[in-house]
């Protein structure tokens, strides 16, 4: 598997790197278009073609060091995968790495969030997604991709952004005051501060790429119309990082299409923008 950014070796050594990238190529519970297990490799391959200077922040954040860990490969039950991801995430967090996890389907986030909630007190989770993912159980598993936010909600407060699809059975688990529906946020910025105000000091961010509109992110397992656009999303994420302590994040549900590579590049660029907002000022 490729390493993130195809960086010079002095910036990729585990011991010195501030950031750790953890690929989890798992696609055991997805229910429509398969292929999210190929997402991490496609994202990492695309990252080799990315310019390492960020114009907006006037920084080269890779100089903080970005280590790409060996992929967590579990071809068994979602429960086994969650446990393996949790253990590996805890190991990297215990080495004081800022952890970025690459899916795979959204169920991979469960173990990562568990590990972060153990390390960081007063933590909340913000989700960018087309779907609520609040089923308590789905297809016989509480660790299905459709249950990720139900599991997160058991650990800490959650806020949901970009939602535009759900099952009626999820309403019992939904707090409408903490959901920012795609149809309500598409043409204004007023929601951004409101969403951030609901978050605690430490924040974990989980990004399902189907939160973006299919016009800019077609390569996902469940592309839903009416999603988020690039610059407003970056504006929100920059505000979030300025006002809260981002402790980690994941990017999931890239389902690569060899005939459509722009989605791979958007995903890898999104990660670099987040890292630039978080750490760019430290490498100026």
C-alpha positions as CSV (number, residue, x, y, z in Angstrom):
1,X,0.0,0.0,0.0
2,X,1.2,3.5,-0.8
3,X,2.2,6.1,1.9
4,X,0.4,9.4,2.3
5,X,1.8,12.1,0.1
6,X,4.8,10.1,-1.2
7,X,6.9,12.2,1.1
8,X,10.7,12.2,1.6
9,X,11.7,9.5,4.1
10,X,12.7,12.0,6.8
11,X,9.1,13.0,7.1
12,X,7.6,9.6,7.2
13,X,9.4,7.9,10.1
14,X,7.1,6.8,12.8
15,X,9.2,8.0,15.7
16,X,9.4,11.6,14.6
17,X,6.0,12.1,12.9
18,X,3.3,14.1,14.6
19,X,0.5,12.6,12.4
20,X,-0.3,8.9,11.8
21,X,-2.4,7.7,8.9
22,X,-4.2,4.4,9.6
23,X,-5.8,2.7,6.6
24,X,-8.6,0.2,7.3
25,X,-9.6,-1.4,4.0
26,X,-12.8,-3.1,5.3
27,X,-16.1,-3.5,3.5
28,X,-17.9,-6.2,5.3
29,X,-21.3,-4.6,6.0
30,X,-22.0,-2.2,3.1
31,X,-25.4,-2.8,1.5
32,X,-25.3,-1.3,-2.0
33,X,-22.2,-0.5,-4.1
34,X,-19.2,-2.5,-2.9
35,X,-15.6,-1.4,-3.1
36,X,-15.0,0.8,0.0
37,X,-12.2,-1.6,0.9
38,X,-10.3,-0.2,-2.1
39,X,-10.8,3.3,-0.8
40,X,-7.7,3.7,1.4
41,X,-5.3,2.5,-1.4
42,X,-6.9,4.8,-4.0
43,X,-6.7,7.8,-1.6
44,X,-3.1,7.1,-0.8
45,X,-2.2,6.7,-4.5
46,X,-3.9,10.0,-5.3
47,X,-2.0,11.7,-2.5
48,X,1.3,11.2,-4.4
49,X,0.0,13.6,-7.0
50,X,-0.9,16.4,-4.6
51,X,1.1,19.6,-4.2
52,X,2.4,19.9,-0.6
53,X,2.2,23.6,-0.3
54,X,-1.2,24.8,0.9
55,X,-2.0,28.2,-0.6
56,X,-4.8,29.2,1.8
57,X,-2.7,28.7,5.0
58,X,0.7,29.5,3.3
59,X,2.1,26.3,4.9
60,X,3.7,23.0,4.2
61,X,2.1,20.9,6.9
62,X,3.9,17.7,5.9
63,X,7.0,19.0,7.6
64,X,5.2,18.0,10.9
65,X,5.9,14.4,9.7
66,X,3.2,12.1,8.4
67,X,3.6,8.4,9.1
68,X,1.5,5.9,7.2
69,X,0.9,2.8,9.4
70,X,0.4,-0.7,8.1
71,X,-3.2,-1.3,7.2
72,X,-5.5,-3.0,9.6
73,X,-6.8,-5.9,7.6
74,X,-9.7,-8.0,9.1
75,X,-11.9,-10.1,6.9
76,X,-14.0,-11.4,9.7
77,X,-17.0,-10.0,11.5
78,X,-17.5,-6.3,12.1
79,X,-17.1,-7.0,15.8
80,X,-13.6,-8.4,15.2
81,X,-12.8,-5.5,12.9
82,X,-13.9,-2.9,15.5
83,X,-11.8,-4.5,18.2
84,X,-8.7,-4.7,16.0
85,X,-9.1,-1.0,15.0
86,X,-9.6,0.0,18.6
87,X,-6.4,-1.7,19.7
88,X,-4.3,-0.2,16.9
89,X,-5.8,3.2,17.4
90,X,-5.0,3.1,21.1
91,X,-1.5,2.1,20.4
92,X,-0.9,5.0,18.1
93,X,-2.7,7.5,20.4
94,X,-0.5,6.2,23.3
95,X,2.5,7.3,21.2
96,X,1.0,10.8,21.1
97,X,0.2,10.7,17.4
98,X,-2.6,12.7,15.8
99,X,-4.6,10.0,14.2
100,X,-6.2,10.1,10.8
101,X,-8.1,6.9,9.9
102,X,-9.0,5.9,6.3
103,X,-12.0,3.8,5.5
104,X,-13.3,1.5,4.2
105,X,-16.9,1.6,5.1
106,X,-18.2,3.8,8.0
107,X,-18.2,0.9,10.6
108,X,-14.4,1.3,10.9
109,X,-15.0,4.5,12.8
110,X,-16.5,2.8,15.8
111,X,-13.2,1.4,17.2
112,X,-11.4,4.7,16.5
113,X,-14.0,6.7,18.3
114,X,-13.8,4.3,21.3
115,X,-10.1,4.8,21.5
116,X,-10.3,8.6,21.3
117,X,-13.1,8.7,23.9
118,X,-10.9,6.7,26.3
119,X,-7.9,9.1,25.8
120,X,-9.7,12.5,25.6
121,X,-12.1,13.6,28.3
122,X,-14.9,16.1,27.5
123,X,-15.1,14.8,23.9
124,X,-17.9,15.1,21.4
125,X,-18.3,13.7,17.9
126,X,-19.3,15.7,14.8
127,X,-20.4,13.7,11.8
128,X,-20.5,14.9,8.2
129,X,-22.7,12.4,6.3
130,X,-25.7,12.0,4.1
131,X,-27.2,9.4,6.5
132,X,-28.0,9.5,10.2
133,X,-26.5,6.0,10.9
134,X,-28.5,5.8,14.1
135,X,-29.9,2.3,13.8
136,X,-29.2,0.4,17.1
137,X,-28.6,-2.8,15.1
138,X,-28.7,-3.7,11.4
139,X,-28.5,-7.0,9.6
140,X,-27.7,-8.7,13.0
141,X,-24.9,-6.5,14.1
142,X,-24.6,-3.4,16.3
143,X,-21.3,-2.6,14.5
144,X,-22.8,-2.3,11.1
145,X,-22.0,0.8,9.0
146,X,-25.6,1.9,9.6
147,X,-25.1,2.0,13.4
148,X,-21.9,4.1,13.7
149,X,-23.6,7.1,15.3
150,X,-25.7,5.0,17.7
151,X,-22.4,3.6,19.0
152,X,-20.8,7.1,19.2
153,X,-23.8,8.5,21.0
154,X,-23.3,5.9,23.8
155,X,-19.9,7.4,24.4
156,X,-20.4,11.2,24.1
157,X,-22.5,13.9,22.7
158,X,-22.9,14.0,18.9
159,X,-23.7,16.6,16.2
160,X,-24.8,15.6,12.7
161,X,-24.2,17.7,9.5
162,X,-25.4,17.3,6.0
163,X,-28.1,14.7,6.7
164,X,-30.6,14.0,4.0
165,X,-31.5,10.3,4.3
166,X,-32.7,8.1,7.2
167,X,-35.0,5.3,8.1
168,X,-38.1,6.2,10.1
169,X,-37.0,3.8,12.8
170,X,-34.0,6.0,13.5
171,X,-36.2,8.9,14.7
172,X,-36.3,7.4,18.3
173,X,-32.5,7.9,18.5
174,X,-32.4,11.3,16.8
175,X,-32.1,14.7,18.6
176,X,-33.4,17.2,16.0
177,X,-31.7,20.0,17.9
178,X,-28.3,18.5,17.1
179,X,-29.0,17.7,13.4
180,X,-28.2,20.2,10.6
181,X,-30.2,18.9,7.6
182,X,-28.7,19.4,4.2
183,X,-31.8,21.2,2.9
184,X,-31.5,23.8,5.7
185,X,-27.8,24.6,5.4
186,X,-27.3,24.7,1.6
187,X,-27.7,28.5,1.1
188,X,-26.5,30.0,4.4
189,X,-23.7,30.1,6.9
190,X,-25.8,30.8,10.1
191,X,-25.8,27.1,11.0
192,X,-22.0,26.8,11.3
193,X,-21.6,28.6,14.7
194,X,-24.7,27.0,16.0
195,X,-23.3,23.5,15.3
196,X,-19.9,24.3,16.9
197,X,-21.6,25.8,19.9
198,X,-23.1,22.4,20.6
199,X,-19.7,20.7,20.8
200,X,-17.5,20.2,23.8
201,X,-13.9,21.3,24.1
202,X,-12.4,18.2,22.5
203,X,-13.9,17.1,19.2
204,X,-13.6,14.0,17.0
205,X,-14.6,14.4,13.4
206,X,-16.0,11.6,11.2
207,X,-16.5,12.3,7.5
208,X,-18.5,10.0,5.3
209,X,-17.7,11.2,1.9
210,X,-21.3,10.8,0.8
211,X,-21.9,13.9,2.8
212,X,-20.6,15.7,-0.2
213,X,-22.8,16.2,-3.2
214,X,-22.4,13.5,-6.0
215,X,-21.5,16.3,-8.4
216,X,-18.1,16.6,-6.7
217,X,-18.0,13.2,-5.0
218,X,-19.7,10.5,-7.2
219,X,-17.5,7.6,-6.0
220,X,-19.2,6.5,-2.9
221,X,-21.3,3.4,-2.0
222,X,-24.5,5.4,-1.6
223,X,-24.4,8.8,-3.5
224,X,-27.3,10.9,-2.3
225,X,-28.4,14.1,-4.1
226,X,-28.4,17.5,-2.4
227,X,-25.1,17.2,-0.5
228,X,-22.4,19.6,0.7
229,X,-20.1,21.6,-1.6
230,X,-16.3,22.0,-1.3
231,X,-15.7,25.6,-0.2
232,X,-18.6,26.0,2.3
233,X,-17.5,22.7,3.9
234,X,-13.9,23.9,4.2
235,X,-15.2,27.2,5.7
236,X,-17.0,25.2,8.4
237,X,-14.1,22.9,9.1
238,X,-11.7,25.8,9.5
239,X,-14.1,27.4,12.0
240,X,-14.4,24.2,13.8
241,X,-10.6,23.8,14.2
242,X,-10.3,27.5,15.2
243,X,-12.9,27.2,18.0
244,X,-12.4,23.6,19.3
245,X,-9.6,21.2,19.9
246,X,-9.8,18.7,17.0
247,X,-8.3,15.4,18.5
248,X,-8.6,13.2,15.5
249,X,-10.7,12.4,12.4
250,X,-11.5,9.8,9.8
251,X,-12.5,9.9,6.2
252,X,-14.6,6.9,5.0
253,X,-16.7,5.5,2.2
254,X,-14.6,6.3,-0.8
255,X,-15.6,3.6,-3.3
256,X,-13.1,4.2,-6.1
257,X,-14.0,4.1,-9.8
258,X,-11.1,3.6,-12.1
259,X,-12.9,5.8,-14.7
260,X,-13.5,8.7,-12.2
261,X,-10.4,9.7,-10.2
262,X,-11.4,13.1,-9.0
263,X,-13.2,11.6,-6.0
264,X,-9.9,10.0,-4.9
265,X,-8.2,13.3,-5.1
266,X,-10.9,15.2,-3.3
267,X,-10.6,12.8,-0.4
268,X,-6.8,13.1,-0.1
269,X,-6.9,16.9,-0.5
270,X,-9.6,17.1,2.2
271,X,-7.2,15.4,4.6
272,X,-4.4,17.7,3.8
273,X,-6.6,20.8,4.2
274,X,-7.7,19.6,7.7
275,X,-4.1,18.9,8.7
276,X,-3.1,22.4,7.3
277,X,-5.8,24.0,9.4
278,X,-4.8,22.1,12.5
279,X,-1.0,22.2,12.3
280,X,-0.1,24.7,9.6
281,X,0.8,27.5,11.9
282,X,3.4,25.3,13.6
283,X,5.5,24.9,10.4
284,X,5.4,28.5,9.1
